[in-house]
Amino acid sequence: MGFSVANDAPSARTGDACSRHWYRLPVDDTSPEAEARYIALLRAMTVAERGEQVARLSRAARALCEAGVRERHPLADEVEVKARVAAITYGRDVATRLFPSVVIDDL
């Protein structure tokens, strides 16, 4: 599931042509008003603010991934946890090159 390109709100919901585009969220549980407000907030952010938001979300996703690894492998040491996060994030081949001492055969 990814983002789809749609015409500017509220035209996106009616199919009317519009010269500006935005990326429509792939969810059906958000009202058109809330979605339009969210898009307005995103548009109001500076490039630096959007970059900071991306970095925060990336750190949060990595922390959740690491927490999941720790829950599934409670006896794993720090190197194994990092190797497993790398395998999930970048694939087993990359993780094996980065952490040759850790065998990951259960992904």
Phi, psi and omega in degrees: 000127181229192178271149177240148179276130179222161176290163183305140178293145359273003181302330182302328183275341181256347179086005179294147178286144179208148185281338181262145180238156174213166181267120183274134179291139182275052180229153179245007184258014181243132180292155178302325180292315180294320179295318178297321178296318179298314179297320178297319178296318178298317180295330182283345181285145174283168177301318179297318179295318177296320177298317177297320179296317177299316180298317179298315180294323178295316178297320180295317179296318179295319179297320177294320177299313180298319179297320177296319177298315181297324179291319181283336182228071186296340180266001182290137175278178185300320181294317179295320178299313179298320179296318180292321176297319178297320179295319179293318185283314189245352181104156184296321181300315179294316180299322179294322177290323181284326184229071185296340182277351183253126177264121179240101182239010183244024178270000000 
